[in-house]
Amino acid sequence: MAPGSTRPTSRDVARTAGVSQAAVSLVLGDKWRGRVSPTTAERVRQAAQELGYRPNLAARNLRLGRTRTVLLVVPALTTEFFAGVYTGAARIAAAHGFGVVLYPSPEGVGPAKDPFHSARAALDGVIASSMAADALTAIRGDQLPLVMLDSDPHGSLGAATVNLDIADGARQVAHHLLALGHRHLLHLAADIPSWTFRVRAQELATHIGALPDTTLSTAHAPISIDDARTATETALRAPGPRPTAVICDDDKLAAGAYKAARRLGLRIPEDLSITGLDDLALATALDPELTTVRLDAELFGERGMHALLAVLDGRTPEQGDIPVELVVRGSTAPPGT
């Protein structure tokens, strides 16, 4: 460490690692690939850790013209899913010297207000869920480097789009229930005009509704347990063959379907199979435990942040949807068991 200095400098790191200051700058700025060997990069990171070195972000930001701050715009935080998205995004951001500001778009009160006096001046970029896309114009986020989550890749506002493979999740649910022998099914759909929910409906219609001797009815409800209970009760009381399975767009909707079934005297899964989507903590709190589609929220956030960093650096983000997994538990069985 430099004489009389209480804070280690990049020169100290370079001396400890036995490299130049330019190499330290490349490694700690995450621009070393193809210019510094992996062994040298690891030696620099180890030296920085041992010395407790922290870059002078204020000076770096002034030099680069960046605030190193990203805005994550999500729907109102009604489930832990978007908390997981934030955790994943913040983890990657921190590793690259960025901070993440979480901004939930207010639910039911119109467009979000600008959380900054000037979003363009205060932010380097935005990651936004399509469920909160209405907030983007109000905060001028669509004028910044933008990555969209759960959004139509063919009509996205963003420079990049990151999606979970929701279509495959819907297919897995459909195939699971059809293989059990269900032929009369109810789709309890989230009453939200979002691409991700349209994809689920389209996939279910394709893989269930088009089959002979198979019916798929639809009921819509806001993502709340009470609204889901009411919508499910109404649908199960409707004329015609009673559904033997309910496919829910969200685990909270599934919890409402459980309540509706019990109010109607139906056993789960003997009289009615129920599936969800998300695999929230709620899924294993229900009795019987819920068959649902597991979405890796933290990986979703990580991929979103990686994509924005790539956009900021002029690189092409990683392509391909994030796989999802059907988790079969006690809420599904053959009809009439």
Stockholm file with secondary structure:
# STOCKHOLM 1.0

chainA/1-337         MAPGSTRPTSRDVARTAGVSQAAVSLVLGDKWRGRVSPTTAERVRQAAQELGYRPNLAARNLRLGRTRTVLLVVPALTTEFFAGVYTGAARIAAAHGFGVVLYPSPEGVGPAKDPFHSARAALDGVIASSMAADALTAIRGDQLPLVMLDSDPHGSLGAATVNLDIADGARQVAHHLLALGHRHLLHLAADIPSWTFRVRAQELATHIGALPDTTLSTAHAPISIDDARTATETALRAPGPRPTAVICDDDKLAAGAYKAARRLGLRIPEDLSITGLDDLALATALDPELTTVRLDAELFGERGMHALLAVLDGRTPEQGDIPVELVVRGSTAPPGT
#=GR chainA/1-337 SS CCTTCSSCCHHHHHHHHTSCHHHHHHHHTTCCTTTSCHHHHHHHHHHHHHHTCCCCHHHHHHHHTCCCEEEEEEECCCSSHHHHHHHHHHHHHHHTTCEEEEEEECSSSSSCCCSSSCHHHHCSEEEEEGGGTHHHHHTTGGGSCEEEESCCTTSCSSSEEECBCHHHHHHHHHHHHHHHTCCEEEEEEECCCCHHHHHHHHHHIIIIITSTTCEEEEEEECSSHHHHHHHHHHHHTSSSSCCSEEEESSHHHHHHHHHHHHHTTCCTTTTCEEECSBCCTHHHHSSSCCBEEECCHHHHHHHHHHHHHHHHTTCCCCCSCBCCEEECCTTCCCTTC
#=GC SS_cons         CCTTCSSCCHHHHHHHHTSCHHHHHHHHTTCCTTTSCHHHHHHHHHHHHHHTCCCCHHHHHHHHTCCCEEEEEEECCCSSHHHHHHHHHHHHHHHTTCEEEEEEECSSSSSCCCSSSCHHHHCSEEEEEGGGTHHHHHTTGGGSCEEEESCCTTSCSSSEEECBCHHHHHHHHHHHHHHHTCCEEEEEEECCCCHHHHHHHHHHIIIIITSTTCEEEEEEECSSHHHHHHHHHHHHTSSSSCCSEEEESSHHHHHHHHHHHHHTTCCTTTTCEEECSBCCTHHHHSSSCCBEEECCHHHHHHHHHHHHHHHHTTCCCCCSCBCCEEECCTTCCCTTC
//
